[in-house]
Each structure stands twice: as C-alpha cells, then as structure tokens.
Amino acid sequence: MPVSDVMRGRVRPLLKDVEATGTAYMRACAAALREGEGPPSVDAFQRALDAYDAEVQAMRDEGLTMALSGEAAERFFAVSFALEEMCHELRDLERLVREWRMPEGSRVLR
C-alpha cells in the first residue's frame, strides 16, 4: 500500500517548515560569508526537523506505517534519514562559516 493521504496530510506542513527553515538558514549563511560574519543559528531548522520526526514517530506508534508496502515504507523512512543527514551537513556548514569569519579588523566597511 502506498503512503496514505492521511499520512501525507500530517507531514506535508511539517516538511514545508523544514524547507522554509533550511532555505532561510542557507541564505543567512551565504550572507554571513559575504559579510565576513559569524554563522546564523541552525536551531530553527533543528526544531522543524524535530517536529517532523515527532510526527513520524507518532504515526509509527499509531500503527499507520504498518499498512505500508515494503517499498513505500522504505521511501517514507528514507525521507527522515535524508533530512537527518541534511541537518548534519548544515551543522558542518555552521562550523565552516565560523571558521571563514573574517577577523574584526579586516572587514570591509560600506
């Protein structure tokens, strides 16, 4: 059985929040790199991801994922894995932005 409309409906708004916070974070990192600033906080993305993960767990606890075919379950849970990997990459980006930060005296004044 494919992922149900009920399951999609429950995760869709959470995925939109993950998308929005991830996009905002990457744009803020780009601005920080351009301006020689420190990294923005990745906390909003982490909270969005935590909310998504909590909803996936709730659906598991309710037994909704048991009705999925093996292939559908694999795809459904692969999304969680991919998002967790993305979070690790964003934390690595946070570290890199911090390392690339320009010393205070070398910033370009505008």
C-alpha positions as CSV (number, residue, x, y, z in Angstrom):
1,M,0.0,0.0,0.0
2,P,1.4,3.5,-0.8
3,V,1.6,6.3,1.7
4,S,-1.9,7.4,2.6
5,D,-3.4,10.8,2.1
6,V,-3.8,11.0,5.9
7,M,-0.1,10.4,6.4
8,R,0.8,12.9,3.7
9,G,-1.5,15.5,5.2
10,R,0.1,15.1,8.6
11,V,3.7,15.5,7.4
12,R,3.2,18.0,4.5
13,P,3.0,21.2,6.7
14,L,6.0,19.9,8.7
15,L,8.0,19.4,5.6
16,K,7.1,22.9,4.4
17,D,8.5,24.2,7.7
18,V,11.7,22.1,7.2
19,E,12.0,23.5,3.7
20,A,11.4,27.1,4.8
21,T,13.8,27.0,7.8
22,G,16.5,25.2,5.7
23,T,16.3,27.7,2.9
24,A,16.4,30.6,5.4
25,Y,19.4,29.1,7.1
26,M,21.4,28.6,3.9
27,R,20.6,32.2,2.7
28,A,21.7,33.5,6.1
29,C,24.9,31.5,5.8
30,A,25.6,32.9,2.4
31,A,25.0,36.5,3.7
32,A,27.3,35.7,6.6
33,L,30.1,34.5,4.3
34,R,29.7,37.6,2.0
35,E,29.9,39.9,5.0
36,G,32.5,38.1,7.0
37,E,30.1,37.5,9.9
38,G,29.7,34.5,12.2
39,P,27.2,31.8,11.4
40,P,23.5,32.1,12.0
41,S,21.8,29.7,14.4
42,V,20.7,26.4,12.9
43,D,18.2,26.0,15.8
44,A,15.0,26.8,13.8
45,F,15.9,24.1,11.3
46,Q,16.5,21.7,14.1
47,R,13.2,22.5,15.7
48,A,11.4,22.0,12.4
49,L,13.2,18.6,11.9
50,D,12.4,17.6,15.5
51,A,8.7,18.4,14.9
52,Y,8.7,16.3,11.7
53,D,10.5,13.4,13.5
54,A,7.9,13.5,16.3
55,E,5.1,13.3,13.9
56,V,6.7,10.3,12.1
57,Q,7.1,8.6,15.4
58,A,3.5,9.3,16.4
59,M,2.4,7.7,13.1
60,R,4.6,4.7,13.9
61,D,3.1,4.5,17.4
62,E,-0.4,4.6,15.9
63,G,0.5,1.7,13.6
64,L,-0.1,3.8,10.4
65,T,3.2,2.7,8.9
66,M,2.4,-1.0,9.3
67,A,-0.1,-0.7,6.4
68,L,2.7,0.5,4.0
69,S,4.2,-1.9,1.5
70,G,7.9,-2.6,1.9
71,E,8.7,-0.2,-0.9
72,A,6.5,2.6,0.4
73,A,7.9,2.2,4.0
74,E,11.4,2.3,2.6
75,R,10.7,5.6,0.8
76,F,8.8,7.0,3.8
77,F,11.6,6.4,6.2
78,A,14.3,7.4,3.7
79,V,13.0,10.9,3.9
80,S,13.7,11.0,7.7
81,F,17.2,9.7,7.1
82,A,17.9,12.2,4.3
83,L,16.7,15.1,6.5
84,E,18.8,13.9,9.4
85,E,21.8,13.8,7.0
86,M,20.9,17.3,5.8
87,C,20.9,18.5,9.4
88,H,24.5,17.1,9.9
89,E,25.5,19.0,6.7
90,L,24.0,22.2,8.0
91,R,25.9,21.9,11.3
92,D,29.0,21.3,9.3
93,L,28.2,24.5,7.3
94,E,27.8,26.3,10.6
95,R,31.3,25.3,11.5
96,L,32.7,26.3,8.2
97,V,31.1,29.7,8.3
98,R,32.5,30.2,11.8
99,E,36.0,29.3,10.5
100,W,35.7,31.6,7.5
101,R,34.6,34.5,9.6
102,M,36.9,37.5,9.0
103,P,38.9,38.9,11.8
104,E,37.2,42.1,13.2
105,G,39.9,44.5,11.7
106,S,39.7,43.1,8.2
107,R,36.0,43.7,7.5
108,V,35.2,45.8,4.5
109,L,33.4,49.0,5.5
110,R,30.5,50.1,3.3
